[in-house]
Amino acid sequence: MKQKVQYEFPMHCLSEILYEYLASAEGLSEWFADEVVEKGDDFYFSWSDGPTEKATLIRYKPENFVRFRWEEDEGTKYFFEMAIMIDEITDDLSLNIIDFCEPEDEEETCLYWENLIENLRIKLGAA
């Protein structure tokens, strides 16, 4: 059974710009996958070294968060979510990730997201 994992990454950018990188095929293809094709609520992610994987956008709130479910997780409660959080006091912006993984894959999943977010920061000029 997969377990829920959560990560928080401080980001130095505008939330409007960050959201475009999370919610559009064009934005996601800049940092998340080599190619992303959007067909309605279905997103097809391609990497140079593997098969195309489909994820469905199951919930979103503009400028706030996106939640996807991988095709292999259909019919389960598993998803991955990328949410923009802004601290009310400091105005600091962070990107919160919720994902699910097998308990033995937790370290690998953490490294996977750290690498992805590093790519995103570079694209945003916020590294």
C-alpha positions in Angstrom: 0.0 0.0 0.0 1.3 3.4 -0.9 1.9 6.1 1.7 1.4 9.8 1.4 4.6 12.0 1.3 4.7 15.7 1.4 7.5 18.2 0.5 7.8 21.9 0.7 10.2 23.9 -1.5 10.8 27.6 -1.1 10.4 29.3 -4.4 11.5 32.9 -5.3 9.0 33.9 -8.1 5.5 35.2 -8.7 2.7 32.7 -8.0 1.1 33.6 -11.4 4.2 32.6 -13.3 4.7 29.4 -11.2 1.1 28.3 -11.8 1.7 28.4 -15.5 4.6 25.9 -15.1 2.3 23.6 -13.1 -1.0 23.7 -15.0 -0.1 23.9 -18.7 1.4 21.3 -21.0 3.8 23.9 -22.2 4.9 24.8 -18.7 5.2 21.2 -17.6 7.3 20.3 -20.6 9.9 22.8 -19.5 10.8 20.9 -16.3 8.6 17.9 -15.5 8.9 15.8 -18.6 10.5 16.0 -22.0 7.2 16.4 -23.8 3.7 17.0 -22.5 0.5 16.9 -24.6 -2.8 18.1 -23.1 -6.1 16.7 -24.4 -8.9 18.0 -22.2 -8.2 16.9 -18.7 -5.7 14.2 -19.8 -2.0 15.0 -19.9 0.4 12.7 -21.7 3.9 12.8 -20.3 6.8 11.6 -22.4 10.5 11.1 -21.4 13.2 10.2 -23.8 14.0 6.9 -22.1 10.5 5.5 -21.5 6.9 5.1 -22.5 4.3 7.9 -22.5 2.4 8.0 -19.3 -1.1 9.5 -18.9 -2.3 11.5 -15.9 -5.7 13.1 -15.5 -6.1 16.5 -14.0 -8.7 15.7 -11.3 -8.8 19.0 -9.4 -7.4 22.4 -9.7 -7.8 26.0 -8.5 -6.3 28.7 -10.7 -3.1 30.3 -9.3 -3.4 27.8 -6.4 -3.0 24.1 -7.0 -3.2 21.2 -9.5 -3.9 17.6 -8.7 -3.2 14.8 -11.1 -3.9 11.0 -11.0 -1.7 8.7 -13.0 -3.6 6.2 -15.2 -2.1 3.3 -13.2 -3.7 4.8 -10.0 -7.3 5.0 -11.5 -9.8 3.8 -9.0 -7.5 4.5 -6.1 -7.2 7.5 -3.8 -3.6 8.1 -5.0 -2.7 11.3 -6.7 0.1 13.9 -6.9 -0.6 17.5 -6.1 1.5 20.7 -6.6 0.2 23.6 -4.5 1.4 27.2 -4.2 1.5 28.4 -0.6 2.1 32.0 0.4 3.0 32.8 4.0 0.6 35.4 5.2 3.2 37.2 7.4 6.4 37.0 5.3 4.8 36.7 1.8 7.3 33.9 1.2 6.1 31.6 -1.5 6.6 27.8 -1.5 5.6 24.9 -3.6 4.1 22.1 -1.7 4.1 18.6 -3.2 1.9 15.8 -2.1 2.6 12.4 -3.7 2.1 8.7 -2.9 4.8 6.0 -3.0 5.7 2.6 -1.7 7.3 2.8 1.8 10.6 1.5 0.4 10.6 4.1 -2.3 10.3 7.1 0.0 14.0 8.3 -0.3 13.9 7.8 -4.1 10.7 9.8 -4.4 12.1 12.6 -2.3 15.2 12.8 -4.6 13.0 12.6 -7.7 11.0 15.7 -6.5 14.1 17.6 -5.4 15.6 17.1 -8.9 12.4 18.1 -10.6 12.1 21.3 -8.4 15.7 22.2 -9.1 14.9 22.0 -12.8 11.9 24.2 -12.2 13.9 26.8 -10.3 16.4 27.0 -13.1 13.7 27.5 -15.7 12.1 30.2 -13.5 15.5 31.9 -12.9 14.8 31.3 -9.2 17.7 28.9 -8.4 
